[in-house]
């Protein structure tokens, strides 16, 4: 049986990511496993640099077993680097903490290998039952015709749309405001506000059903 662990917005919270990954490895107990990260590795939290290094290292150790999606915070940082967005705006959205974690004073001074890694992130992952994405989808539009802006930024009308999207949409981006992930009939939000005093959450899936079989958490809301 193959297992998939979908991990919500980390935002520099390496101190939560490490124990959560340990919980996932212990649960898998040697069985085939895939880690799907839903984006937003950087900004706001204390160790964006450490989170990016950790996920890159996991990719190297688990070829084909790590899918790290792009979030809107990676997209904004790249826009600043490319000169299409203002660094001052990014700094107010958590970019200042990211620069501090790298020990630099501008986005263009970030390590080139980390910048290239952020550029190369996929926008979605479809396993046949679930569609994993950072923010959500544009309702009524085919999954293979979604726009990048919606995939990494959308909230409404996606969050309130009750329609069947053809897959369970597994996403983050919008903190749920509660300790528990928000599971609906057509979507699952696993952003439980790790950087806002909540927990970092992993939803556990297997190949016997569409909905998660368990949730694991690390952080204040999880008592760890």
Secondary structure, DSSP 8 states (H G I E B T S, - for coil): --EEEEE---TT-HHHHHHHHHHHHHHHTTS-EEEEE-S--SSSSS-HHHHHHHHHHHHHHSTTTEEEB--HHHHHHHHHHHTSS-HHHHIIIIIHHHHHHHT-SSGGGS-HHHHHHHHT-BSEEE-SSEEEESS---TTS-GGG--HHHHHH--TTTTT--S--SSEEEE-SS--SSSS-EE-SSEEE----GGGTSEEEEEEE-SS-SS-SEEEEEEGGGT-
